Amino acid sequence: MTSIERLNPDIPLFARTGINLASAGLGAKAIFATNDFFAPLERMLHDSDPIFIEGKFDENGKWMDGWESQRRRDGGHDHAIVRLAAPGRIIGFDVDTSHFTGNYAPAVMIEACSFKGNVPPEDQRWVPVLPHKPLGPSAHHYFSCSVYESWTHLRVHIYPDGGVARLRVYGVPELSAANTDGDIDLAAALNGGRILGFSDAHYGDYTRLLAPGRGVNMGDGWETRRRREPGYDWMVIALGARGEIQRAVVDTKFFKGNYPDSVSMQAADLRDFGDGLTDALITDSMFWQRILDRQKLGPDAEHHFTDQLAKLGPVTHVRLNIHPDGGVSRLRLFGTTAP
């Protein structure tokens, strides 16, 4: 989903603010498929938007960007097993059939389980988290999830066969009790950190700002267009857990001629604000306390801030301001959790 699509109010809130637990870039894995004759299951988990290449064929037929099984002739249906990037609570799905026009899967049903290993055993108990839903050609299909539990694996059924370009599983990773002691990255996506809003995200993939590791190229991070009016760009982030921020890392890796001139941050403790008030939260963020006064940045480097951070106590949300514009590969906000 592009940054412009994310701003569309017609798209469910869970798809605009949730973390894609089925993201290959965050660590989700394709475990098994009954059939992937035309296109491998792994492609369904790619972070990039699906593409169509006219006239591209491989040894089995038309090349498609997603998972596609062959036509079934036995009366059954296909299914696949996916290991999520992290254990988490699912709030919604996007079953995307983009570019599958005459070969899309007509229906889908999804089950979930919690299992510590990689491949669940055959006798594993699966719980339905999405009942049978019809699908159409070349479109996003958004479905909410009301089963309030934490899951590690999904079993995706398609009826009877066909293709799915992308599966997005929006949710919130569960912060393990083992990770709540000591210094952790409170903003990490795999710890539940989420991006709630931003001024602009014209280039790159802004969701990678909170991803593990360092950027792999200039497209692997948040980059705004060149600002031609007064002001600066910003992003509002919900931390994965309420905590005290003690160290910040702003990484401009690969941003050599387009890094921000400087950075500042604001923070607030909003335990009772709620996801349903996102627009109001964005407005409120302009008035949050300053946790980092404006600091200069340089190209292609990690910038560490410790002594420069104000001691605000526990916070739940952070506003990252870049002056006036530019690109940031990763943001890390290390600290300790608080009740």
C-alpha positions, 0 to 999 in steps of 0.5 A, spaced: 500 500 500 502 506 498 503 512 502 497 516 499 493 510 499 494 510 507 492 517 507 485 515 504 480 515 510 476 510 506 481 505 508 480 502 515 484 504 520 487 498 522 490 498 515 492 505 516 496 504 523 497 497 524 503 493 523 503 488 517 505 481 521 505 478 514 511 482 512 517 478 509 521 484 511 519 484 518 521 476 518 514 473 516 515 466 512 512 462 507 512 455 510 507 450 506 503 451 500 498 445 497 500 448 490 504 454 488 505 451 480 504 458 477 507 463 483 510 461 489 507 463 496 513 467 498 511 473 493 505 473 497 508 476 503 513 481 499 513 488 502 512 491 495 506 493 492 504 487 486 506 489 479 504 486 472 509 485 467 506 485 460 509 479 456 513 476 462 512 468 462 516 463 465 517 455 464 510 454 467 506 460 464 505 467 465 509 470 471 505 473 476 507 477 482 503 473 488 501 466 490 498 462 484 496 455 484 494 451 478 487 449 476 484 444 481 480 438 478 479 434 484 474 437 487 478 440 493 481 447 495 488 449 496 491 452 502 498 455 505 501 456 512 504 462 514 509 464 520 507 471 522 513 476 523 512 476 531 506 473 535 501 478 535 494 480 536 490 481 529 486 486 528 484 486 520 486 483 513 487 485 506 487 480 501 489 483 495 488 480 488 491 486 484 493 484 477 489 477 478 483 478 473 481 472 471 485 467 475 484 470 482 481 466 488 474 467 488 473 466 496 478 465 502 478 463 509 483 464 514 485 460 521 490 461 526 494 458 531 500 459 536 506 454 536 513 455 538 516 452 532 517 453 525 512 448 522 505 446 526 504 439 527 499 435 523 494 435 529 495 442 531 488 445 533 487 451 528 482 457 530 478 460 525 479 468 525 476 470 518 470 466 516 469 464 508 469 471 504 468 472 497 474 475 493 473 479 486 478 481 481 484 485 482 482 489 488 484 490 495 479 486 500 479 489 507 476 484 513 476 486 520 478 481 525 475 480 532 478 474 535 482 477 541 488 473 542 495 472 540 497 468 534 504 465 531 501 462 524 496 462 519 493 457 515 490 461 509 485 457 505 483 459 498 477 456 494 478 452 490 484 455 487 487 461 484 491 467 485 492 472 491 497 478 490 499 480 497 496 478 504 497 483 509 495 481 516 495 488 520 495 487 528 500 489 534 505 484 536 505 482 543 511 484 547 514 478 550 514 478 558 522 476 557 523 483 553 520 488 558 526 488 563 532 492 561 533 496 555 529 495 549 527 499 543 520 502 545 519 504 537 521 497 534 515 494 530 516 488 532 515 490 539 509 493 537 511 500 535 506 503 530 506 509 525 499 513 526 500 519 521 505 523 517 506 530 513 509 526 507 512 520 505 513 521 497 519 516 497 521 510 499 517 505 504 516 509 511 513 503 514 521 501 514 523 506 519 521 502 525 523 495 522 529 491 524 536 492 522 539 498 517 536 500 511 539 496 504 538 502 500 535 509 499 528 506 498 528 502 505 526 508 509 522 514 510 523 520 505 519 526 504 519 530 497 523 537 497 519 542 501 518 548 497 514 552 503 515 554 510 515 549 515 518 542 516 516 534 516 513 530 521 511 523 523 507 521 529 509 514 532 505 510 538 510 506 542 510 499 543 509 499 550 509 505 555 516 507 557 522 512 559 526 513 553 533 514 555 537 513 548 535 515 541 538 513 534 536 516 528 539 513 522 540 516 515 544 510 512 544 511 504 541 518 505 547 522 502 544 528 499 537 528 501 538 527 509 534 532 514 538 538 516 536 537 523 531 533 527 527 534 534 522 530 538 516 531 542 513 526 546 507 525 551 504 520 556 497 518 552 495 511 555 487 513 555 487 516 548 485 510 544 486 509 536 479 511 534 482 519 536 487 518 531 486 525 527 485 529 534 492 525 536 495 528 530 493 535 532 495 534 539 502 532 537 504 539 535 503 541 543 507 535 546 513 536 550 520 537 547 524 531 549 529 532 544 531 539 542 533 540 535 540 537 533 544 537 526 544 531 522 549 528 517 549 523 511 549 516 511 550 515 519 547 513 525 546 519 530 546 517 537 542 522 542 543 520 550 545 526 554 541 531 549 534 527 551 530 531 556 527 526 562 520 526 561 518 520 565 514 515 562 511 516 555 506 512 550 507 517 543 513 520 540 513 526 534 519 525 530 520 532 526 525 533 521 527 540 519 526 541 513 525 535 509 529 529 507 530 521 509 531 517 515 532 510 514 531 507 521 529 510 528 530 507 535 528 509 541 531 505 547 528 505 554 525 501 560 518 499 560 513 502 565 506 500 568 
